Amino acid sequence: MLVVNKWDLAKGFAGTDDYAKYLGKAITNLPHAPIAFTTAKDRKNVASVLDLATELFKQASTKISTGKLNRAIDILKQEKTTSKKRGVPRIYYGTQVAVRPVSLLLFVNRINLFDEAFRRYAVNRLGGLLDLEEVPIRLLLRERQRRAFEE
């Protein structure tokens, strides 16, 4: 969460929507973070910031069932994934390995087929599908190991 204090001093100079757009461009690595505008001296919006912080903590502490995660992954798999590298990127399944931040482990065919653009897309898409749009998601990839069957 980004908290902008002393907002009363900006009255007449900038609106909250304009400043939120500016912050989105200036701080590009926090696209999911909600923005709260406060005036602590007058106690304006301070309580709502605390409520929002509590909600964000709950989201970051969410434990996602394997079934719900894999349904979201199935939707992600149906969407066209491409790679400029040789081969077709495939996601087999996933699991949640930690909270705070929510950490998801996806088992894939070859890690090198999943570039940074795909990872950003997957984090944003999974955040939307899992109702975790306002908290960071750590995405981990692991190649699925094939078991050799002994005769």
DSSP file with accessible surface (Angstrom, degrees, kcal/mol):
  #  RESIDUE AA STRUCTURE BP1 BP2  ACC     N-H-->O    O-->H-N    N-H-->O    O-->H-N    TCO  KAPPA ALPHA  PHI   PSI    X-CA   Y-CA   Z-CA
    1    1 A M              0   0   74      0, 0.0     2,-0.5     0, 0.0    34,-0.2   0.000 360.0 360.0 360.0 138.6    0.0    0.0    0.0
    2    2 A L  E     -a   35   0A  39     32,-2.7    34,-3.0     2,-0.0     2,-0.5  -0.942 360.0-161.9-106.1 127.5    1.2    3.5   -0.8
    3    3 A V  E     -a   36   0A  73     -2,-0.5     2,-0.7    32,-0.2    34,-0.2  -0.953   3.5-161.7-112.9 122.8    0.1    6.2    1.7
    4    4 A V  E     -a   37   0A  24     32,-3.3    34,-3.2    -2,-0.5     3,-0.3  -0.922  17.0-167.5-104.0 110.9    0.2    9.8    0.5
    5    5 A N        +     0   0   75     -2,-0.7    34,-0.2    32,-0.2    32,-0.0  -0.482  62.2  37.6 -95.8 168.4    0.1   12.0    3.6
    6    6 A K    >   +     0   0  132     -2,-0.2     3,-1.4     1,-0.1     4,-0.3   0.833  65.8 154.7  61.5  34.4   -0.5   15.8    3.8
    7    7 A W  G >   +     0   0   47     31,-2.5     3,-1.6    -3,-0.3     4,-0.3   0.783  60.0  72.3 -65.1 -23.2   -3.0   15.6    1.0
    8    8 A D  G >  S+     0   0   52      1,-0.3     3,-1.1    30,-0.2    -1,-0.3   0.815  89.4  61.4 -62.4 -25.5   -4.7   18.7    2.3
    9    9 A L  G <  S+     0   0  121     -3,-1.4    -1,-0.3     1,-0.2    -2,-0.2   0.695  99.0  56.0 -74.0 -17.8   -1.7   20.7    1.0
   10   10 A A  G X> S+     0   0   22     -3,-1.6     3,-2.6    -4,-0.3     4,-1.7   0.460  74.9 131.9 -92.0  -1.1   -2.4   19.5   -2.6
   11   11 A K  T <4 S+     0   0  165     -3,-1.1     4,-0.1    -4,-0.3    -3,-0.0  -0.255  79.4  11.6 -56.5 126.6   -5.9   20.9   -2.6
   12   12 A G  T 34 S+     0   0   82      2,-0.3    -1,-0.3     1,-0.1     3,-0.1   0.262 121.3  70.1  90.2 -13.7   -6.5   22.8   -5.8
   13   13 A F  T <4 S+     0   0  178     -3,-2.6     2,-0.3     1,-0.4    -2,-0.2   0.794 106.8   3.9-102.8 -37.4   -3.2   21.6   -7.4
   14   14 A A     <  -     0   0   41     -4,-1.7    -1,-0.4     4,-0.0    -2,-0.3  -0.997  61.8-132.4-150.9 149.4   -3.9   17.9   -8.1
   15   15 A G     >  -     0   0   32     -2,-0.3     4,-2.4    -3,-0.1     5,-0.2  -0.616  30.5-113.3 -97.9 161.3   -6.7   15.4   -7.9
   16   16 A T  H  > S+     0   0   57     -2,-0.2     4,-2.5     1,-0.2     5,-0.2   0.890 116.1  52.3 -62.8 -38.5   -6.3   11.9   -6.5
   17   17 A D  H  > S+     0   0  120      2,-0.2     4,-2.1     1,-0.2    -1,-0.2   0.929 110.9  46.9 -64.1 -43.9   -6.9   10.3   -9.8
   18   18 A D  H  > S+     0   0  107      1,-0.2     4,-2.2     2,-0.2    -2,-0.2   0.916 114.3  46.8 -63.7 -42.8   -4.2   12.4  -11.5
   19   19 A Y  H  X S+     0   0   77     -4,-2.4     4,-2.8     1,-0.2    -1,-0.2   0.885 109.5  54.1 -70.0 -34.6   -1.7   11.7   -8.7
   20   20 A A  H  X S+     0   0   32     -4,-2.5     4,-2.2    -5,-0.2    -1,-0.2   0.913 109.1  48.9 -63.8 -40.4   -2.5    8.0   -8.7
   21   21 A K  H  X S+     0   0  140     -4,-2.1     4,-1.6     2,-0.2    -2,-0.2   0.915 110.9  50.8 -63.2 -43.1   -1.7    7.9  -12.4
   22   22 A Y  H  X S+     0   0  137     -4,-2.2     4,-2.5     1,-0.2     3,-0.2   0.936 110.6  48.1 -60.1 -46.2    1.5    9.7  -11.8
   23   23 A L  H  X S+     0   0   18     -4,-2.8     4,-2.9     1,-0.2    -1,-0.2   0.883 106.9  57.4 -63.3 -37.6    2.5    7.3   -9.0
   24   24 A G  H  < S+     0   0   47     -4,-2.2    -1,-0.2     1,-0.2    -2,-0.2   0.870 113.0  40.3 -60.6 -35.4    1.7    4.4  -11.3
   25   25 A K  H  < S+     0   0  172     -4,-1.6     3,-0.3    -3,-0.2    -2,-0.2   0.853 118.4  46.3 -79.8 -36.5    4.2    5.7  -13.9
   26   26 A A  H  < S+     0   0   57     -4,-2.5     2,-0.6     1,-0.3    -2,-0.2   0.843 119.1  39.0 -77.1 -33.1    6.8    6.7  -11.3
   27   27 A I    ><  +     0   0   55     -4,-2.9     3,-1.0    -5,-0.2    -1,-0.3  -0.751  68.7 165.4-119.4  82.4    6.7    3.5   -9.3
   28   28 A T  T 3   +     0   0  108     -2,-0.6    -1,-0.1    -3,-0.3    -2,-0.1   0.680  65.0  66.7 -77.2 -18.6    6.4    0.8  -11.9
   29   29 A N  T 3  S+     0   0  125      1,-0.2    -1,-0.2     2,-0.1     3,-0.1   0.406  96.9  56.6 -87.6   7.6    7.3   -2.2   -9.7
   30   30 A L    X   +     0   0   65     -3,-1.0     3,-1.0    -6,-0.2    -1,-0.2  -0.320  56.7 141.8-127.7  53.2    4.1   -1.8   -7.5
   31   31 A P  T 3  S+     0   0   98      0, 0.0    -1,-0.1     0, 0.0    -2,-0.1   0.781  74.8  51.9 -66.9 -23.2    1.2   -2.0  -10.0
   32   32 A H  T 3  S+     0   0   51     -3,-0.1    -2,-0.1     2,-0.1    -3,-0.0   0.640  83.9 109.0 -85.2 -15.8   -0.9   -4.0   -7.5
   33   33 A A    <   -     0   0   15     -3,-1.0   102,-0.1   -32,-0.1     2,-0.1  -0.452  65.2-134.1 -73.2 126.2   -0.5   -1.6   -4.6
   34   34 A P        -     0   0   22      0, 0.0   -32,-2.7     0, 0.0     2,-0.5  -0.409  18.2-134.3 -71.5 154.2   -3.6    0.4   -3.6
   35   35 A I  E     -a    2   0A  48    -34,-0.2     2,-0.4    -2,-0.1   -32,-0.2  -0.939  17.8-168.1-116.1 130.8   -3.0    4.1   -2.9
   36   36 A A  E     -a    3   0A  14    -34,-3.0   -32,-3.3    -2,-0.5     2,-0.5  -0.962   8.8-151.7-119.9 136.3   -4.5    5.9    0.1
   37   37 A F  E     +a    4   0A  25     -2,-0.4     2,-0.3   -34,-0.2   -32,-0.2  -0.931  26.0 170.3-109.2 124.9   -4.6    9.7    0.5
   38   38 A T        -     0   0    8    -34,-3.2   -31,-2.5    -2,-0.5     2,-0.3  -0.875  37.7-154.3-131.8 164.1   -4.5   11.0    4.1
   39   39 A T  B   > -B   44   0B   9      5,-1.7     5,-2.3    -2,-0.3     4,-0.4  -0.852  18.8-175.5-132.8  93.0   -4.2   14.1    6.2
   40   40 A A  T > 5S+     0   0   48     -2,-0.3     3,-0.9     1,-0.2    -1,-0.1   0.860  78.5  61.0 -63.2 -35.8   -2.9   12.7    9.5
   41   41 A K  T 3 5S+     0   0  169      1,-0.3    -1,-0.2     2,-0.1    -2,-0.0   0.908 116.1  33.1 -58.3 -41.5   -3.0   16.0   11.3
   42   42 A D  T 3 5S-     0   0   82     -3,-0.4    -1,-0.3     2,-0.1    -2,-0.2   0.348 110.7-122.9 -94.2   2.3   -6.8   16.2   10.8
   43   43 A R  T < 5 +     0   0  212     -3,-0.9     2,-0.5    -4,-0.4     3,-0.4   0.784  52.1 163.6  59.6  32.7   -7.1   12.4   11.0
   44   44 A K  B   < -B   39   0B 111     -5,-2.3    -5,-1.7     1,-0.2    -1,-0.2  -0.714  68.8 -11.1 -85.3 125.5   -8.7   12.2    7.6
   45   45 A N  S  > S+     0   0   94     -2,-0.5     4,-1.6    -7,-0.2    -1,-0.2   0.505  97.2 120.6  67.2   8.6   -8.7    8.7    6.1
   46   46 A V  H  > S+     0   0   52     -3,-0.4     4,-1.9     2,-0.2     5,-0.2   0.940  75.0  47.9 -67.2 -44.6   -6.4    7.4    8.8
   47   47 A A  H  > S+     0   0   67     -4,-0.4     4,-2.3     1,-0.2    -1,-0.2   0.905 109.9  52.7 -63.1 -39.1   -8.9    4.8   10.0
   48   48 A S  H  > S+     0   0   58      1,-0.2     4,-2.4     2,-0.2    -1,-0.2   0.852 105.9  54.8 -67.6 -30.8   -9.6    3.6    6.4
   49   49 A V  H  X S+     0   0   20     -4,-1.6     4,-2.6     2,-0.2    -1,-0.2   0.920 108.6  48.0 -65.6 -41.5   -5.8    3.1    5.9
   50   50 A L  H  X S+     0   0  109     -4,-1.9     4,-2.1     2,-0.2    -2,-0.2   0.908 111.5  50.0 -66.1 -39.4   -5.7    0.9    8.9
   51   51 A D  H  X S+     0   0  114     -4,-2.3     4,-2.2     2,-0.2    -2,-0.2   0.916 111.5  48.7 -62.5 -42.6   -8.7   -1.1    7.6
   52   52 A L  H  X S+     0   0   43     -4,-2.4     4,-2.8     2,-0.2    -2,-0.2   0.905 108.7  53.1 -64.8 -40.5   -7.0   -1.4    4.2
   53   53 A A  H  X S+     0   0   40     -4,-2.6     4,-2.3     1,-0.2    -1,-0.2   0.909 108.9  50.0 -61.5 -40.1   -3.8   -2.6    5.9
   54   54 A T  H  X S+     0   0   78     -4,-2.1     4,-2.2     2,-0.2    -1,-0.2   0.924 111.3  48.7 -63.5 -43.6   -5.8   -5.3    7.8
   55   55 A E  H  X S+     0   0   86     -4,-2.2     4,-2.4     1,-0.2    -2,-0.2   0.911 110.9  50.1 -63.2 -42.6   -7.4   -6.4    4.5
   56   56 A L  H  X S+     0   0   20     -4,-2.8     4,-2.8     2,-0.2    -1,-0.2   0.894 108.6  52.7 -64.4 -38.1   -4.1   -6.6    2.7
   57   57 A F  H  X S+     0   0  119     -4,-2.3     4,-1.3    -5,-0.2    -1,-0.2   0.921 109.2  49.8 -62.8 -41.4   -2.6   -8.6    5.5
   58   58 A K  H  < S+     0   0  130     -4,-2.2     3,-0.2     2,-0.2    -2,-0.2   0.920 111.7  48.1 -62.5 -44.3   -5.5  -11.1    5.2
   59   59 A Q  H >< S+     0   0   22     -4,-2.4     3,-1.5     1,-0.2    -2,-0.2   0.924 111.1  50.0 -61.7 -43.9   -5.0  -11.3    1.4
   60   60 A A  H 3< S+     0   0   18     -4,-2.8    40,-2.5     1,-0.3    -1,-0.2   0.734 110.9  50.9 -68.3 -20.2   -1.3  -11.9    1.9
   61   61 A S  T 3< S+     0   0   30     -4,-1.3    -1,-0.3    -3,-0.2    -2,-0.2   0.358  82.6 131.8 -95.5   4.5   -2.0  -14.6    4.4
   62   62 A T    <   -     0   0   47     -3,-1.5     2,-0.6    -4,-0.2    38,-0.1  -0.331  46.8-151.3 -63.7 132.3   -4.5  -16.4    2.1
   63   63 A K        -     0   0  172     -2,-0.1     2,-0.5    36,-0.1    -1,-0.1  -0.941  14.0-152.0-103.9 120.3   -4.0  -20.2    1.8
   64   64 A I        -     0   0   15     -2,-0.6    32,-0.3     1,-0.0    66,-0.0  -0.798  15.2-121.6 -97.1 131.1   -5.3  -21.3   -1.6
   65   65 A S     >  -     0   0   68     -2,-0.5     4,-2.5     1,-0.1     5,-0.2  -0.345  20.7-121.4 -67.4 150.2   -6.6  -24.8   -2.0
   66   66 A T  H  > S+     0   0   77      1,-0.2     4,-2.7     2,-0.2     5,-0.2   0.896 112.9  54.1 -59.9 -38.5   -4.8  -26.9   -4.6
   67   67 A G  H  > S+     0   0   34      2,-0.2     4,-2.1     1,-0.2    -1,-0.2   0.936 109.7  45.5 -62.6 -46.7   -8.0  -27.4   -6.5
   68   68 A K  H  > S+     0   0   83      2,-0.2     4,-2.0     1,-0.2    -2,-0.2   0.920 114.3  49.6 -63.8 -42.2   -8.7  -23.6   -6.7
   69   69 A L  H  X S+     0   0    1     -4,-2.5     4,-2.5     1,-0.2    -2,-0.2   0.933 111.2  48.2 -63.1 -44.2   -5.1  -22.9   -7.8
   70   70 A N  H  X S+     0   0   36     -4,-2.7     4,-2.4     2,-0.2    -1,-0.2   0.841 107.6  55.2 -71.5 -27.5   -5.2  -25.6  -10.5
   71   71 A R  H  X S+     0   0  155     -4,-2.1     4,-1.7    -5,-0.2    -1,-0.2   0.927 110.5  46.6 -66.2 -40.2   -8.5  -24.3  -11.8
   72   72 A A  H  X S+     0   0    6     -4,-2.0     4,-2.3     1,-0.2    -2,-0.2   0.912 111.7  50.9 -66.4 -39.4   -6.9  -20.9  -12.2
   73   73 A I  H  X S+     0   0    0     -4,-2.5     4,-3.0     1,-0.2    -2,-0.2   0.893 105.3  56.7 -65.5 -37.3   -3.9  -22.5  -13.8
   74   74 A D  H  X S+     0   0   71     -4,-2.4     4,-1.6     2,-0.2    -1,-0.2   0.906 107.7  47.8 -60.4 -40.5   -6.2  -24.4  -16.2
   75   75 A I  H  X S+     0   0   66     -4,-1.7     4,-1.1     2,-0.2    -2,-0.2   0.935 112.4  49.4 -64.2 -43.7   -7.6  -21.0  -17.4
   76   76 A L  H >< S+     0   0    0     -4,-2.3     3,-0.5     1,-0.2    -2,-0.2   0.907 109.1  52.6 -61.6 -39.7   -4.0  -19.7  -17.7
   77   77 A K  H 3< S+     0   0   82     -4,-3.0    -1,-0.2     1,-0.2     4,-0.2   0.835 103.5  57.5 -66.6 -32.6   -3.0  -22.7  -19.8
   78   78 A Q  H 3< S+     0   0  161     -4,-1.6    -1,-0.2    -5,-0.2     2,-0.2   0.775  91.2  85.2 -70.4 -24.8   -5.9  -22.3  -22.2
   79   79 A E  S << S-     0   0   47     -4,-1.1     2,-0.2    -3,-0.5     0, 0.0  -0.514 101.2 -90.4 -77.8 146.4   -4.7  -18.8  -23.0
   80   80 A K        -     0   0  181     -2,-0.2     2,-0.5     1,-0.0    -1,-0.1  -0.363  44.6-172.8 -63.8 118.2   -2.1  -18.7  -25.7
   81   81 A T        -     0   0   30     -2,-0.2     2,-0.3    -4,-0.2    -1,-0.0  -0.956   8.2-178.7-110.4 132.6    1.4  -18.9  -24.3
   82   82 A T        -     0   0   99     -2,-0.5     2,-0.4     6,-0.1     6,-0.1  -0.866  12.8-159.6-126.4 162.9    4.2  -18.4  -26.8
   83   83 A S        -     0   0   31     -2,-0.3     4,-0.1     2,-0.2    31,-0.1  -0.998  20.2-148.7-143.2 138.6    7.9  -18.4  -26.6
   84   84 A K  S    S+     0   0  206     -2,-0.4     2,-0.1    29,-0.1    -1,-0.1   0.619  85.0  79.2 -77.4 -12.8   10.5  -16.9  -28.9
   85   85 A K  S    S-     0   0  108     28,-0.2     2,-0.3     1,-0.1    -2,-0.2  -0.429 102.3 -79.4 -89.0 167.6   12.7  -19.8  -27.9
   86   86 A R  S    S+     0   0  220     -2,-0.1     2,-0.1     2,-0.1    -1,-0.1  -0.489  93.8  33.9 -71.1 130.7   12.5  -23.3  -29.3
   87   87 A G  S    S-     0   0   41     -2,-0.3    -4,-0.2    -4,-0.1    -2,-0.1  -0.324  86.3 -81.5 114.2 165.8    9.7  -25.3  -27.8
   88   88 A V        -     0   0   80     -2,-0.1     2,-0.3    -6,-0.1    21,-0.1  -0.922  40.4-128.3-108.0 122.5    6.2  -24.9  -26.4
   89   89 A P        -     0   0    9      0, 0.0     2,-0.4     0, 0.0    -8,-0.1  -0.522  31.7-173.6 -71.6 130.9    5.9  -23.7  -22.8
   90   90 A R        -     0   0  132     -2,-0.3    19,-1.8    20,-0.1     2,-0.5  -0.993  18.6-156.3-130.0 135.8    3.7  -26.0  -20.8
   91   91 A I  E     -C  108   0C  10     -2,-0.4    17,-0.2    17,-0.2     3,-0.1  -0.932  10.5-179.2-106.0 128.1    2.4  -25.7  -17.3
   92   92 A Y  E     -     0   0C  54     15,-3.2     2,-0.3    -2,-0.5    -1,-0.2   0.899  58.0 -42.6 -92.5 -52.2    1.4  -29.0  -15.7
   93   93 A Y  E     -C  107   0C  99     14,-1.0    14,-3.2   -20,-0.0    -1,-0.4  -0.965  52.4-142.9-165.8 175.8    0.2  -28.0  -12.3
   94   94 A G  E     -C  106   0C   0     -2,-0.3     2,-0.3    12,-0.2    12,-0.2  -0.950   5.8-165.1-147.8 168.5    0.9  -25.8   -9.3
   95   95 A T  E     -C  105   0C  46     10,-2.2    10,-3.3    -2,-0.3     2,-0.5  -0.981  29.0-112.0-151.5 155.1    0.9  -25.6   -5.5
   96   96 A Q  E     +C  104   0C  35    -32,-0.3     8,-0.2    -2,-0.3     3,-0.1  -0.796  29.6 177.2 -90.7 131.1    1.2  -22.8   -2.9
   97   97 A V  E     +     0   0C  75      6,-2.6     2,-0.3    -2,-0.5     7,-0.2   0.574  59.7   1.1-110.9 -12.8    4.4  -23.1   -0.9
   98   98 A A  E   > -C  103   0C  37      5,-1.1     5,-2.3     3,-0.0     2,-0.3  -0.987  55.4-133.8-164.0 166.4    4.2  -20.0    1.4
   99   99 A V  T   5S+     0   0   41     -2,-0.3     3,-0.2     3,-0.2   -38,-0.2  -0.845  70.1  63.4-122.4 163.1    2.2  -17.0    2.5
  100  100 A R  T   5S+     0   0  143    -40,-2.5    -1,-0.2    -2,-0.3     2,-0.1   0.942 125.7  25.9  52.1  67.9    3.3  -13.4    3.1
  101  101 A P  T   5S-     0   0   52      0, 0.0     2,-0.2     0, 0.0    36,-0.1   0.500 112.0-120.2 -85.6 159.3    4.0  -13.1    0.2
  102  102 A V  E   5 - d   0 137C   0     34,-0.8    36,-3.1    -3,-0.2     2,-0.5  -0.444  34.6-161.9 -59.8 122.4    1.8  -15.6   -1.5
  103  103 A S  E   < -Cd  98 138C   0     -5,-2.3    -6,-2.6    -2,-0.2    -5,-1.1  -0.968   7.5-168.6-119.3 121.6    4.3  -18.0   -3.2
  104  104 A L  E     -Cd  96 139C   0     34,-2.8    36,-3.2    -2,-0.5     2,-0.6  -0.923   8.2-155.2-113.1 133.6    3.1  -20.2   -6.0
  105  105 A L  E     -Cd  95 140C  10    -10,-3.3   -10,-2.2    -2,-0.4     2,-0.5  -0.938  11.0-165.8-108.9 119.1    5.2  -23.1   -7.4
  106  106 A L  E     -Cd  94 141C   0     34,-3.0    36,-2.5    -2,-0.6     2,-0.6  -0.907  13.4-142.2-105.5 133.4    4.4  -24.1  -11.0
  107  107 A F  E     +Cd  93 142C  28    -14,-3.2   -15,-3.2    -2,-0.5   -14,-1.0  -0.846  32.9 172.8 -94.5 124.2    5.6  -27.3  -12.5
  108  108 A V  E     -Cd  91 143C   0     34,-2.5    36,-2.6    -2,-0.6   -17,-0.2  -0.764  43.4-114.9-129.0 170.3    6.5  -26.7  -16.1
  109  109 A N  S    S-     0   0   30    -19,-1.8     2,-0.4     1,-0.3    -1,-0.1   0.964 100.2  -0.2 -74.8 -51.6    8.2  -28.6  -19.0
  110  110 A R    >   -     0   0  100    -20,-0.2     3,-1.7     1,-0.1     4,-0.3  -0.945  58.2-151.9-143.3 120.6   11.3  -26.3  -19.4
  111  111 A I  G >  S+     0   0   55     -2,-0.4     3,-2.2     1,-0.3    -1,-0.1   0.865  93.7  65.5 -57.9 -38.7   11.9  -23.2  -17.3
  112  112 A N  G 3  S+     0   0   84      1,-0.3    -1,-0.3     3,-0.0   -27,-0.1   0.676  91.9  64.1 -65.8 -11.4   13.9  -21.5  -20.0
  113  113 A L  G <  S+     0   0    1     -3,-1.7     2,-0.9     1,-0.1    -1,-0.3   0.606  87.8  77.9 -83.2 -10.9   10.7  -21.2  -22.2
  114  114 A F  S <  S-     0   0    6     -3,-2.2    -1,-0.1    -4,-0.3   -31,-0.1  -0.816  70.6-170.6-105.1  96.2    9.1  -18.9  -19.6
  115  115 A D     >  -     0   0   56     -2,-0.9     4,-2.1     1,-0.1     3,-0.2  -0.149  39.6 -93.8 -80.6 176.9   10.5  -15.5  -20.1
  116  116 A E  H  > S+     0   0  117      1,-0.2     4,-2.4     2,-0.2     5,-0.2   0.864 123.3  57.4 -61.4 -36.6   10.1  -12.4  -17.8
  117  117 A A  H  > S+     0   0   50      1,-0.2     4,-2.3     2,-0.2    -1,-0.2   0.921 108.2  46.9 -62.3 -42.7    7.1  -11.1  -19.8
  118  118 A F  H  > S+     0   0   19      2,-0.2     4,-3.3     1,-0.2     5,-0.2   0.922 110.0  53.4 -64.7 -41.8    5.2  -14.4  -19.3
  119  119 A R  H  X S+     0   0   69     -4,-2.1     4,-2.5     2,-0.2    -2,-0.2   0.923 110.3  46.6 -61.0 -43.2    6.0  -14.4  -15.6
  120  120 A R  H  X S+     0   0  140     -4,-2.4     4,-2.4     2,-0.2     5,-0.2   0.926 114.2  48.6 -62.8 -44.3    4.6  -10.9  -15.2
  121  121 A Y  H  X S+     0   0   95     -4,-2.3     4,-2.9    -5,-0.2     5,-0.2   0.933 112.1  48.8 -60.4 -46.6    1.5  -11.9  -17.2
  122  122 A A  H  X S+     0   0    0     -4,-3.3     4,-3.0     1,-0.2     5,-0.3   0.913 110.9  49.6 -63.4 -42.5    1.0  -15.0  -15.1
  123  123 A V  H  X S+     0   0   35     -4,-2.5     4,-2.3    -5,-0.2    -1,-0.2   0.942 114.9  44.3 -62.5 -46.3    1.4  -13.2  -11.8
  124  124 A N  H  X S+     0   0  103     -4,-2.4     4,-1.8    -5,-0.2    -2,-0.2   0.922 116.8  45.5 -64.4 -44.0   -1.2  -10.5  -12.9
  125  125 A R  H  X S+     0   0   84     -4,-2.9     4,-2.4    -5,-0.2    -2,-0.2   0.936 114.9  46.5 -67.7 -44.7   -3.6  -13.1  -14.4
  126  126 A L  H  X S+     0   0    0     -4,-3.0     4,-2.3    -5,-0.2     6,-0.2   0.889 108.9  56.4 -66.3 -37.0   -3.4  -15.5  -11.4
  127  127 A G  H  <>S+     0   0    4     -4,-2.3     5,-3.3    -5,-0.3     6,-0.4   0.918 110.8  44.6 -58.7 -41.7   -3.8  -12.5   -9.0
  128  128 A G  H ><5S+     0   0   20     -4,-1.8     3,-0.9     3,-0.2    -2,-0.2   0.917 114.5  47.5 -68.1 -42.5   -7.0  -11.6  -10.8
  129  129 A L  H 3<5S+     0   0   46     -4,-2.4    -2,-0.2     1,-0.2    -1,-0.2   0.799 117.5  42.3 -70.0 -28.4   -8.3  -15.2  -10.9
  130  130 A L  T 3<5S-     0   0    5     -4,-2.3    -1,-0.2    -5,-0.2    -2,-0.2   0.274 111.7-114.2-102.9  10.2   -7.5  -15.8   -7.2
  131  131 A D  T < 5S+     0   0  112     -3,-0.9    -3,-0.2    -4,-0.3    -4,-0.1   0.896  83.7 118.7  56.9  43.4   -8.7  -12.5   -5.9
  132  132 A L    > < +     0   0    3     -5,-3.3     3,-0.9    -6,-0.2    -4,-0.2  -0.227  22.3 130.7-127.0  42.5   -5.2  -11.4   -4.9
  133  133 A E  T 3   +     0   0  128     -6,-0.4    -5,-0.1     1,-0.2    -1,-0.1   0.708  69.9  50.9 -73.5 -19.9   -4.9   -8.4   -7.1
  134  134 A E  T 3  S+     0   0   73     -7,-0.1    -1,-0.2    -3,-0.1   -74,-0.1   0.405 102.6  63.4-102.0   2.5   -3.7   -6.0   -4.3
  135  135 A V  S <  S-     0   0    9     -3,-0.9     2,-0.1  -102,-0.1    -3,-0.0  -0.923  88.3-100.6-125.0 152.7   -0.8   -8.1   -2.9
  136  136 A P        -     0   0   65      0, 0.0   -34,-0.8     0, 0.0     2,-0.4  -0.396  29.8-154.3 -70.0 148.2    2.4   -9.3   -4.4
  137  137 A I  E     -d  102   0C  18    -36,-0.1     2,-0.6    -2,-0.1   -34,-0.2  -0.993   5.8-146.5-121.8 128.5    2.6  -12.9   -5.7
  138  138 A R  E     -d  103   0C 122    -36,-3.1   -34,-2.8    -2,-0.4     2,-0.6  -0.857  15.8-156.8 -94.7 123.8    6.0  -14.7   -5.8
  139  139 A L  E     -d  104   0C  22     -2,-0.6     2,-0.4   -36,-0.2   -34,-0.2  -0.899  10.4-174.5-107.6 122.6    6.0  -17.1   -8.8
  140  140 A L  E     -d  105   0C  64    -36,-3.2   -34,-3.0    -2,-0.6     2,-0.4  -0.923   7.3-156.9-114.6 140.9    8.4  -20.0   -8.7
  141  141 A L  E     +d  106   0C  21     -2,-0.4     2,-0.4   -36,-0.2   -34,-0.2  -0.946  11.4 178.3-119.1 141.5    9.0  -22.4  -11.6
  142  142 A R  E     -d  107   0C 134    -36,-2.5   -34,-2.5    -2,-0.4     2,-0.3  -0.999  31.0-117.4-140.2 137.4   10.3  -25.9  -11.4
  143  143 A E  E     -d  108   0C  75     -2,-0.4     2,-0.3   -36,-0.2   -34,-0.2  -0.562  35.0-116.3 -73.1 134.8   10.8  -28.4  -14.2
  144  144 A R        -     0   0   82    -36,-2.6     2,-0.5    -2,-0.3    -1,-0.1  -0.551  27.6-134.8 -71.6 130.4    8.7  -31.5  -13.7
  145  145 A Q        -     0   0  150     -2,-0.3     2,-0.4    -3,-0.0    -1,-0.1  -0.742  11.7-139.3 -89.0 129.3   10.9  -34.5  -13.3
  146  146 A R        -     0   0  186     -2,-0.5     2,-0.4     1,-0.0    -1,-0.0  -0.727  16.7-131.4 -87.2 137.7    9.9  -37.6  -15.2
  147  147 A R        -     0   0  216     -2,-0.4     2,-0.5     1,-0.0    -1,-0.0  -0.719  12.7-132.7 -90.7 134.6   10.2  -40.8  -13.3
  148  148 A A        -     0   0   93     -2,-0.4     2,-0.5     1,-0.0    -1,-0.0  -0.738  20.2-137.0 -84.5 126.3   12.0  -43.6  -15.0
  149  149 A F        -     0   0  191     -2,-0.5     2,-0.3     1,-0.0    -1,-0.0  -0.733  14.8-145.8 -87.7 127.9   10.0  -46.8  -14.7
  150  150 A E              0   0  187     -2,-0.5    -1,-0.0     1,-0.0     0, 0.0  -0.715 360.0 360.0 -92.3 143.4   12.1  -49.9  -13.8
  151  151 A E              0   0  241     -2,-0.3    -1,-0.0     0, 0.0     0, 0.0  -0.590 360.0 360.0 -99.2 360.0   11.2  -53.2  -15.2
